[in-house]
Amino acid sequence: MAENPNCPLCGRSLTPEPCGQNAQVTVTGSAMAGLQKSFFIKARDFIHAGEASIQVQNILKSLQLEPRFIRRVAVCSYEGEMNVVMHGADGTLSIDIGPDGLVLEVTDPGPGIANVEQAMQMGFSTASDELREMGFGAGMGLPNMKKNSDGIIVDSAPGKGARVRMTFHFREGSEGR
Amino acid sequence: MRSLSPSTHYVRFQESRCTGCAACLRVCPTKAIRIRQRRSIRIVTQCIGCGACILACPAGAVSAATRRPDAIGSSGVAIALVSPVLYAQFPGVMPGAVLHGLRQMGFHHTVDMSFFLEMFKFASDEFIRRNRSTALAPWPLISPVCPVVVRLIAHRFPSLIPHVLPVLRPAALMAREVRERIIPRHAGKGIAATLYYINPCPTMGEPLSSEAPGLIPTEAAIAINDIYPELKRRIESNIDSDLTAFSETHFDFEICSTGDAAFSAMSGGEIANLETEKTLAVHGLEETIAYLHKIEMGRLTDIEYIEFRTCREGCIGGVLTAVDKYVAKRNVQRMVNVFGLGRRLTREAILHLYDRGRFQPDKNPVVLTHLFGARRPALSLEDLERIEETLEVIAGRDCGACGAPDCLTFAEDIVRGEADLKECIWLHARNIRRDMGRPPSEPKD
């Protein structure tokens, strides 16, 4: 991503090789260049929560990407955005679309994730009772992102903010363009 | 510009009445409207028949593409398919009396929707129950009843098409019954029949009965507010007479109505009495769009069925109704008090039909996308970049003076070669200031 291409923990570039410290690593695609856009996410603003994700969806819809592909990205961007709204500080949702696929990145400088491995477990949640009453906190956020993306890197440490980077590949035949 | 026209399948535009005020411009949920030469004009393939521009126009220049109720029954047999919303227009009047009034106006048959609503509910119950184990469709299922919602999904939320409940909606079941049971009686004598769907929304793009397999008879939609004045006069003049004229009907579904049917005219009526309680009823265009976004983003999966109506308060808030929606709501509540809720058909009878595939829509979702999904060509990544650049040049305020609903749409039109940057007054104002040697400060908001 244009404004901050480095891992907040080790300072090295996130692609192609992530730092591996406290991070869940799967394959990312080759470096992609194309349309880049960032959207602001306001922490604790439940009224406008989801707006950034809707903007991302609108872009993908105007490209008329395959509906199932859009759905996968939509689920991931929403989960990522909600994580920032619920747990983080004001952050950004960025998208980078290239010829082979796209990269979605959710960043915030908030309290960070104490144990990424635990956070990746289905059903694990640190959400407050207040958030649970609002229907959140099922512990499905990161697992859902992992399930719906082709690759996910979570870089975070307590007090150091969080950066979740997801890749999505256009597949031959299925992403009718 | 291709496919631009003042009128669409669903709305009719009277140019002489249009003042070019642009009140319609921003209400369109699919951004189908533009102002050109001070007149409102539409991208035909993007109109979904929601009626928002009809409501918004202060000059009455936009109306529904329904048929005027003149000369009904003058040739052939006229069959009225009646939306329960019609009953809600007449406080204290029994549905039977409303149908009687219609027959006096020249309709040979008047078909009530209540039986078909029951069938639809049984079939929906059945699909939902089986879907818990077969998982044929993703949760939440979306009601297929409001045609504007289905078109909205095809246009703006194609990834949600698998969520639409694959059961024929009540109006289509009603049209099929008429086609199978009433029309053959007259066709045998060489008399042609026309189906008139008396309804509150400008949704009749294509014939109702085309949703079910088989021959399609002539169909027309009549707006409730067009038929209201004469019907009201007939009903009032009948008040003191006994309605012995019921003997003129041939089928039980020509007169019968129920509390369930009355209730279905308002939001929440469709999910009332469903077996599942994991339901929601959402109404209003903006709310519908907001909830479709939520479903697309993977929320609401703990809900099994969602009733969507793009009109406020449900169909009683339809654009083509005659009385205020809150008055109609009170009338519905009265009817529910009188009739009570509950079904008359048995599950076994409907299950038998269900297993014979009598509730399956003819058109699968893929066909549906092609039907309604005649979208403008896809943009390329380069197009999107040019749109971004154009937006920076414009630096406008979504004022709409260019004739597009917002700057983003304007920029898209420019990139598509369908609009000219010169139309932007913000850019124009900055150019004037520059020519006058003043700093390019922004005009005040």
Interface residues (C-beta under 8 A of the other chain):
Chain A: G34 L35 K37 G50 S53 I54 Q57 I59 K61 S62 L63 Q64 P67 R68 I70 R71 A74 V75 S77 Y78 E79 I97 P99 N144 N148 R177
Chain B: R156 P158 S159 I161 H293 K294 E296 M297 G298 R299 R375 A378 L379 S380 L381 L384 E385 E388 E412
